[in-house]
Amino acid sequence: MRDTQARREKYGVKEKGIFTTQLSKLSSKRQVTVPKEVREVLDLTPGDMVAYDIEQGTVTLRRAEPFDAAFHKSLSATLDEWETPEDDEAFRDL
């Protein structure tokens, strides 16, 4: 993960709040340009992926870290301890 502390301080971003608001206009193709200040805070460069987290009518834009398929596959192979029908029954109400 890239260190963004200097960019956060430059643009007034705190851990639990933001002092500034950046605006973008929706194009006729339903696209937006990420403002320079936001790109710098998130350390976005061409080709980077962004994620949109939606919760209770609010959308948060964040930098998406690349998905490592090989790591996911190797990890998934170790997570089979609760795959029996008995386990499904025991944990159904959780």
C-alpha positions as CSV (number, residue, x, y, z in Angstrom):
1,M,0.0,0.0,0.0
2,R,1.3,3.4,-0.9
3,D,2.0,6.0,1.9
4,T,-0.3,8.9,1.5
5,Q,0.1,10.8,4.8
6,A,1.8,13.8,3.2
7,R,-1.0,14.1,0.5
8,R,-3.6,13.7,3.3
9,E,-2.1,16.6,5.3
10,K,-1.7,18.8,2.2
11,Y,-5.4,18.5,1.3
12,G,-6.7,18.6,4.9
13,V,-7.8,15.0,5.2
14,K,-8.0,13.7,8.8
15,E,-8.3,10.0,9.8
16,K,-12.1,10.4,10.5
17,G,-13.1,13.4,8.5
18,I,-12.5,15.5,5.4
19,F,-12.1,19.3,5.4
20,T,-12.5,19.8,1.7
21,T,-15.1,18.9,-0.9
22,Q,-14.2,18.2,-4.5
23,L,-16.8,18.3,-7.3
24,S,-17.0,16.5,-10.7
25,K,-19.5,16.9,-13.4
26,L,-21.1,13.9,-15.1
27,S,-20.4,13.8,-18.8
28,S,-22.9,12.8,-21.5
29,K,-21.3,9.3,-21.4
30,R,-22.1,9.1,-17.6
31,Q,-18.4,9.4,-16.8
32,V,-16.6,11.7,-14.3
33,T,-13.0,12.9,-14.0
34,V,-11.5,12.3,-10.6
35,P,-10.2,15.7,-9.4
36,K,-6.5,16.2,-9.2
37,E,-6.6,16.7,-5.4
38,V,-8.5,13.3,-5.0
39,R,-6.0,11.6,-7.3
40,E,-3.1,12.9,-5.3
41,V,-4.6,12.0,-1.9
42,L,-5.4,8.4,-3.1
43,D,-2.1,8.3,-5.1
44,L,-4.0,7.2,-8.2
45,T,-2.2,6.8,-11.5
46,P,-3.5,5.7,-15.0
47,G,-4.6,2.1,-14.9
48,D,-5.3,2.0,-11.1
49,M,-8.6,0.5,-10.0
50,V,-11.0,2.4,-7.7
51,A,-13.8,1.0,-5.6
52,Y,-17.1,2.5,-4.8
53,D,-18.4,1.6,-1.3
54,I,-22.1,2.3,-0.9
55,E,-23.7,2.6,2.5
56,Q,-27.0,4.3,3.4
57,G,-27.1,6.6,0.5
58,T,-23.4,7.6,0.7
59,V,-20.8,6.5,-1.8
60,T,-17.1,6.5,-0.8
61,L,-14.4,6.3,-3.5
62,R,-11.3,4.5,-2.5
63,R,-8.2,3.1,-4.1
64,A,-8.7,-0.6,-4.8
65,E,-5.7,-2.8,-4.2
66,P,-4.9,-5.4,-6.9
67,F,-6.4,-8.8,-6.5
68,D,-3.9,-11.6,-6.1
69,A,-5.6,-14.6,-7.7
70,A,-2.7,-17.0,-6.8
71,F,-2.7,-15.9,-3.1
72,H,-6.5,-16.3,-3.0
73,K,-6.4,-19.8,-4.5
74,S,-3.7,-21.0,-2.1
75,L,-5.6,-19.5,0.9
76,S,-8.9,-20.9,-0.2
77,A,-7.4,-24.4,-0.2
78,T,-6.8,-24.1,3.6
79,L,-10.3,-22.9,4.5
80,D,-12.2,-26.2,4.3
81,E,-12.6,-27.1,7.9
82,W,-16.3,-26.2,8.1
83,E,-17.6,-27.7,4.9
84,T,-19.7,-30.7,6.1
85,P,-23.5,-30.8,6.2
86,E,-23.2,-31.1,10.0
87,D,-21.3,-27.8,10.1
88,D,-24.0,-26.1,7.9
89,E,-26.7,-27.3,10.3
90,A,-24.7,-26.2,13.4
91,F,-23.9,-22.7,12.1
92,R,-27.1,-22.0,10.1
93,D,-28.5,-19.5,12.6
94,L,-25.3,-17.4,13.0
